[in-house]
Amino acid sequence: MTDMIERSSDPYNAEPTPGALIERFLTPQALFYVRSHGPVPDLPANHRIEVSGTGIASRFFSVEELKATFSTHSVTAVLQCAGNRRTDLQQVGKTSGDPWDVGAIGNAEWTGVRLADVLDAVGAPDASNLFVAFTGADEVDVEGEEALFGVSIAMDKARQPDVLIAWAMNGEPLTPEHGAPLRMVVPGYAGVRSAKWLTRIEVRDTPSDAPIQAHDYKLFPADVTSDTVDWSQGLTINAMPLNAAICSPGAGESLAAGEVRIEGYAIAYDRRISRIEVSVNGGRDWQQATFADDPETRWGWRRWILDATLAKGRQHLVARAFDETGQGQPERPDTMWNFAGYLCTAWHHVHVLVE
């Protein structure tokens, strides 16, 4: 569709245009970014997932069996690719991965059952030194090593009440590109932990040993390169940081001089966004934006608006967010840079031409 920007055709990866992304509090499935690491599997509606692992006798569940066995819950939560805003990092240094702009993010209401309830039902031990691994049906190539998609989270996170095995998004069944028929939703964590096309949930003594868990989505010091990396020394990307971006006007857009509405999103996950500041002169002076949303959910985003007067010429817009603890975004993207181009949370800059 015209509101989606294709970043890769094989595998298919796409993000919405910034203006379309910010039109609604809940992002429709058709406008929700698609991050695929391999071909999109085509699983039947009656597909069943296996729950097994340490101290567990294996059990299998389909969507209908989950609905019949457990209470249904919904949570409004942002999912965001760890590479969101990678194009900003690419202005600092060469990175790998798709050139995401600000749209590798979306806010949706997810419906399913609590992972904690399923773990309890199968007698999974509740020990903080354990991990819960998720296997998807998609084949992934990581540095020439092909394997099924596999990631894991710590048991403590897995048992949080908002972590779901989900079958619906905004009240609609999941579409194939978004993980039908069952996917994980792990609020507050990088989107990679919310495995799609779920086939297996496994309680383990160690994190997943799948290549995408062991050899990707990790942070390193800025001097580490793809040639010198020791993956065992990387910091696994789980919890996502404070971030905000300008979605309208778009970069390079031509505008009429006078009053212009500037809009964007901000997210701090389990912390509240306290304020958004916007500069129309490259960061010399700042104005405080107003919020378009005041969500009760701890995991959703807040959209913001500022009506500003722009003079003729090339103008430099900047946005930055602060959370309830007083933490703000770093000024420069190089403070967060690593060779894979993850976690760009610096001030967001947009240049426009005012005529």
C-alpha positions as CSV (number, residue, x, y, z in Angstrom):
1,M,0.0,0.0,0.0
2,T,1.1,3.6,-0.7
3,D,1.5,4.4,3.0
4,M,4.1,1.7,3.5
5,I,7.8,2.1,2.6
6,E,9.5,-1.1,1.6
7,R,13.0,-1.5,3.2
8,S,13.7,-5.0,2.0
9,S,11.8,-7.3,-0.4
10,D,13.4,-10.6,0.6
11,P,12.8,-10.9,3.4
12,Y,9.9,-8.4,3.4
13,N,10.5,-5.5,5.7
14,A,8.5,-2.3,5.6
15,E,7.5,0.7,7.7
16,P,4.6,3.3,7.4
17,T,5.2,6.8,6.2
18,P,5.8,9.0,9.3
19,G,2.6,11.0,8.6
20,A,0.4,7.9,8.4
21,L,2.0,6.4,11.5
22,I,0.9,9.3,13.8
23,E,-2.7,9.6,12.6
24,R,-4.1,7.3,15.2
25,F,-3.4,6.3,18.8
26,L,-3.7,2.6,17.8
27,T,-1.7,1.6,14.8
28,P,-3.8,-0.5,12.3
29,Q,-2.3,-3.8,11.2
30,A,-2.1,-2.5,7.7
31,L,0.2,0.4,8.9
32,F,2.1,-1.6,11.5
33,Y,5.8,-2.1,10.6
34,V,6.8,-5.5,9.3
35,R,10.1,-7.0,10.5
36,S,10.8,-10.3,8.9
37,H,14.1,-12.2,9.3
38,G,13.1,-14.8,6.7
39,P,10.1,-15.8,4.5
40,V,6.7,-15.4,6.1
41,P,5.4,-18.8,7.2
42,D,1.8,-19.8,6.3
43,L,0.5,-21.7,9.3
44,P,-3.0,-23.1,9.6
45,A,-5.5,-21.6,11.9
46,N,-5.5,-24.8,14.0
47,H,-1.7,-24.7,14.4
48,R,-0.7,-25.8,17.9
49,I,2.3,-24.6,20.0
50,E,4.3,-26.9,22.2
51,V,5.1,-25.9,25.8
52,S,7.9,-27.9,27.3
53,G,11.3,-27.7,29.0
54,T,12.9,-28.1,32.4
55,G,10.5,-29.8,34.8
56,I,7.6,-29.8,32.4
57,A,5.7,-32.6,30.6
58,S,5.1,-31.3,27.1
59,R,1.6,-29.9,26.3
60,F,0.2,-28.5,23.0
61,F,-2.3,-25.6,22.6
62,S,-4.1,-24.2,19.6
63,V,-5.7,-20.7,19.6
64,E,-9.1,-22.3,20.5
65,E,-7.6,-24.5,23.2
66,L,-5.9,-21.4,24.8
67,K,-9.2,-19.6,24.7
68,A,-11.1,-22.5,26.3
69,T,-8.5,-23.1,29.0
70,F,-7.3,-19.7,30.1
71,S,-8.7,-16.2,30.8
72,T,-8.3,-13.8,27.9
73,H,-6.4,-10.5,28.5
74,S,-5.6,-7.5,26.5
75,V,-2.7,-5.0,26.8
76,T,-2.0,-1.8,24.8
77,A,1.7,-1.7,24.1
78,V,4.3,-0.4,21.7
79,L,6.5,-2.8,19.8
80,Q,9.6,-1.2,18.3
81,C,12.4,-2.7,16.3
82,A,15.8,-2.2,18.0
83,G,16.9,-0.7,14.7
84,N,14.3,2.0,14.6
85,R,15.8,5.4,13.4
86,R,18.9,3.6,12.1
87,T,19.1,6.2,9.3
88,D,20.1,8.7,11.9
89,L,23.0,6.5,13.1
90,Q,24.1,6.0,9.5
91,Q,24.9,9.7,9.4
92,V,27.5,9.0,12.1
93,G,29.0,5.8,10.8
94,K,28.4,2.7,8.6
95,T,25.9,0.3,10.1
96,S,24.4,-3.0,9.0
97,G,20.7,-3.8,8.8
98,D,17.7,-2.2,7.1
99,P,17.7,1.7,6.9
100,W,14.7,2.3,9.2
101,D,13.4,5.8,9.5
102,V,11.1,6.6,12.5
103,G,8.4,4.1,11.5
104,A,9.8,0.8,12.8
105,I,7.4,1.2,15.7
106,G,3.7,0.8,16.4
107,N,1.2,1.0,19.2
108,A,-1.6,-1.6,19.3
109,E,-4.0,-3.4,21.6
110,W,-2.9,-7.1,21.8
111,T,-5.3,-9.9,22.9
112,G,-4.4,-13.3,24.1
113,V,-3.6,-15.2,27.3
114,R,-0.9,-14.5,29.9
115,L,2.2,-16.5,29.5
116,A,2.4,-16.8,33.3
117,D,-0.9,-18.6,33.3
118,V,0.2,-21.1,30.8
119,L,3.5,-21.7,32.6
120,D,1.6,-22.3,35.8
121,A,-0.8,-24.7,34.1
122,V,2.1,-26.9,32.9
123,G,3.9,-26.8,36.2
124,A,6.8,-24.7,35.1
125,P,9.2,-23.9,38.0
126,D,9.2,-20.2,39.2
127,A,12.9,-19.6,39.6
128,S,14.7,-16.4,38.7
129,N,17.7,-18.2,37.3
130,L,15.6,-19.8,34.5
131,F,14.8,-18.5,31.0
132,V,11.8,-18.9,28.7
133,A,12.7,-19.4,25.1
134,F,10.4,-18.9,22.0
135,T,10.8,-20.7,18.7
136,G,9.1,-19.4,15.5
137,A,8.4,-21.2,12.3
138,D,10.5,-18.8,10.2
139,E,13.9,-19.7,8.9
140,V,16.6,-17.1,9.7
141,D,20.1,-16.7,8.2
142,V,22.5,-15.1,10.7
143,E,26.1,-14.8,9.3
144,G,25.5,-17.7,7.0
145,E,24.1,-20.0,9.7
146,E,20.5,-21.0,9.0
147,A,18.2,-22.0,11.8
148,L,14.7,-21.4,13.1
149,F,14.0,-18.1,14.7
150,G,14.7,-18.4,18.4
151,V,14.9,-15.9,21.3
152,S,14.5,-16.0,25.1
153,I,13.7,-13.8,28.1
154,A,14.3,-14.2,31.8
155,M,11.7,-16.1,33.8
156,D,11.1,-12.9,35.9
157,K,10.0,-11.0,32.8
158,A,8.1,-14.0,31.4
159,R,5.9,-14.0,34.5
160,Q,4.9,-10.4,34.3
161,P,1.1,-10.1,33.7
162,D,1.3,-8.1,30.5
163,V,3.4,-10.7,28.6
164,L,1.0,-12.4,26.3
165,I,0.6,-15.3,23.9
166,A,-1.5,-13.3,21.5
167,W,-3.8,-14.1,18.6
168,A,-5.4,-10.7,18.0
169,M,-4.3,-7.1,17.3
170,N,-6.8,-4.2,17.7
171,G,-9.6,-6.7,18.0
172,E,-8.7,-8.4,14.7
173,P,-7.0,-11.8,14.2
174,L,-3.3,-11.5,13.4
175,T,-2.4,-11.4,9.8
176,P,0.3,-13.6,8.4
177,E,3.0,-10.8,8.4
178,H,2.3,-10.1,12.0
179,G,2.6,-13.6,13.3
180,A,-0.6,-15.5,12.7
181,P,-2.0,-17.5,14.3
182,L,0.0,-17.0,17.5
183,R,2.8,-14.7,18.6
184,M,4.5,-13.5,21.7
185,V,4.0,-9.9,22.9
186,V,6.7,-8.8,25.4
187,P,5.9,-5.2,26.3
188,G,8.9,-2.9,27.0
189,Y,11.4,-5.1,25.2
190,A,12.8,-4.9,21.7
191,G,10.4,-6.2,19.1
192,V,12.7,-9.2,18.4
193,R,11.7,-10.8,21.7
194,S,8.1,-10.9,20.7
195,A,8.5,-13.9,18.5
196,K,6.0,-14.4,15.6
197,W,4.6,-17.6,14.1
198,L,5.2,-19.3,17.5
199,T,5.8,-23.0,17.5
200,R,7.4,-23.7,20.8
201,I,7.8,-22.3,24.3
202,E,10.6,-23.9,26.3
203,V,11.7,-23.4,29.9
204,R,15.5,-23.5,30.0
205,D,18.5,-23.2,32.3
206,T,20.3,-21.0,29.8
207,P,19.2,-18.4,27.3
208,S,18.2,-19.6,23.8
209,D,21.2,-20.8,21.8
210,A,19.5,-19.9,18.5
211,P,21.8,-17.8,16.2
212,I,19.6,-14.7,16.3
213,Q,19.8,-14.7,20.2
214,A,23.5,-15.5,20.4
215,H,24.9,-13.5,17.4
216,D,22.6,-10.5,16.9
217,Y,20.7,-7.8,18.8
218,K,23.5,-7.0,21.1
219,L,25.3,-3.7,22.1
220,F,29.0,-3.2,22.0
221,P,31.4,-0.3,22.5
222,A,31.8,2.0,19.6
223,D,35.3,0.7,18.7
224,V,34.0,-2.9,18.1
225,T,33.4,-3.8,14.4
226,S,31.8,-6.7,12.6
227,D,35.4,-8.0,12.1
228,T,36.4,-7.8,15.7
229,V,33.2,-8.7,17.5
230,D,33.1,-11.3,20.2
231,W,29.4,-12.0,20.5
232,S,29.7,-13.6,23.9
233,Q,30.8,-10.2,25.3
234,G,27.8,-8.2,23.9
235,L,25.0,-6.8,26.0
236,T,21.7,-8.4,24.9
237,I,19.1,-5.8,23.9
238,N,16.0,-6.3,26.0
239,A,14.4,-3.3,27.6
240,M,14.0,-0.3,25.2
241,P,15.0,3.2,26.2
242,L,13.3,6.6,26.1
243,N,12.7,7.8,22.5
244,A,10.8,10.5,20.6
245,A,10.5,11.5,17.0
246,I,9.0,14.0,14.7
247,C,6.6,12.5,12.2
248,S,5.1,15.6,10.6
249,P,6.3,17.5,8.7
250,G,8.5,15.0,7.1
251,A,12.2,15.4,6.3
252,G,12.7,17.5,3.1
253,E,9.1,18.6,3.0
254,S,8.2,22.0,1.5
255,L,5.9,24.1,3.6
256,A,4.2,27.5,3.4
257,A,5.6,30.1,5.8
258,G,3.5,30.8,8.9
259,E,1.9,28.5,11.4
260,V,2.9,24.9,11.0
261,R,1.7,21.9,13.1
262,I,4.6,19.7,14.2
263,E,3.6,16.2,15.4
264,G,5.3,13.1,16.7
265,Y,5.4,10.3,19.2
266,A,7.3,9.6,22.5
267,I,7.7,6.4,24.4
268,A,9.3,5.6,27.8
269,Y,7.6,2.2,28.3
270,D,7.0,1.6,32.0
271,R,7.8,5.2,32.9
272,R,5.6,8.2,32.1
273,I,6.7,10.9,29.5
274,S,6.8,14.2,31.4
275,R,7.4,16.6,28.6
276,I,8.3,17.0,24.9
277,E,10.4,20.0,23.8
278,V,10.7,21.1,20.2
279,S,13.1,23.6,18.6
280,V,12.6,25.2,15.3
281,N,16.1,26.7,15.1
282,G,18.3,23.7,15.4
283,G,18.3,23.4,19.2
284,R,19.1,27.0,20.2
285,D,15.6,27.7,21.7
286,W,12.9,25.2,22.9
287,Q,9.1,25.2,23.1
288,Q,7.1,22.7,25.1
289,A,4.6,20.6,23.1
290,T,1.2,19.4,24.2
291,F,0.1,15.8,24.4
292,A,-2.5,14.4,22.1
293,D,-3.0,11.3,24.2
294,D,-3.0,10.5,27.9
295,P,-3.1,6.7,27.9
296,E,-3.5,4.7,31.1
297,T,-1.4,1.9,29.8
298,R,2.2,1.8,31.0
299,W,3.4,0.4,27.7
300,G,1.8,2.7,25.1
301,W,3.1,5.8,23.4
302,R,2.1,9.4,23.7
303,R,1.5,11.5,20.6
304,W,2.4,15.2,20.8
305,I,1.6,18.4,19.0
306,L,3.2,21.8,18.7
307,D,1.9,24.7,16.6
308,A,4.9,26.8,15.7
309,T,5.5,29.8,13.4
310,L,8.2,29.1,10.7
311,A,9.9,31.8,8.6
312,K,10.9,31.3,5.0
313,G,14.1,29.4,4.4
314,R,15.6,26.0,5.3
315,Q,14.5,25.3,8.8
316,H,15.9,22.8,11.3
317,L,13.4,21.1,13.6
318,V,14.5,19.2,16.7
319,A,12.5,17.1,19.2
320,R,13.5,15.7,22.6
321,A,11.7,13.9,25.3
322,F,12.0,13.7,29.1
323,D,10.5,11.0,31.4
324,E,9.1,11.3,34.9
325,T,12.5,10.6,36.4
326,G,14.0,13.6,34.6
327,Q,16.0,11.5,32.1
328,G,16.2,13.0,28.7
329,Q,17.4,11.8,25.3
330,P,21.1,12.2,24.5
331,E,21.9,15.1,22.2
332,R,24.1,13.2,19.7
333,P,23.5,9.8,18.1
334,D,27.2,8.8,18.4
335,T,26.7,8.4,22.1
336,M,24.6,5.3,21.3
337,W,26.3,4.1,18.1
338,N,27.4,0.5,17.5
339,F,28.2,-1.3,14.3
340,A,24.8,-2.9,13.9
341,G,23.0,0.4,14.3
342,Y,20.7,-0.3,17.3
343,L,19.0,1.9,19.8
344,C,19.2,5.4,18.2
345,T,17.6,7.5,20.9
346,A,19.3,10.9,20.3
347,W,17.4,14.1,19.6
348,H,15.5,13.8,16.4
349,H,16.3,16.3,13.6
350,V,14.2,17.1,10.6
351,H,15.1,19.7,7.9
352,V,12.3,21.4,6.0
353,L,12.1,24.1,3.3
354,V,9.7,26.9,4.1
355,E,8.6,29.0,1.1
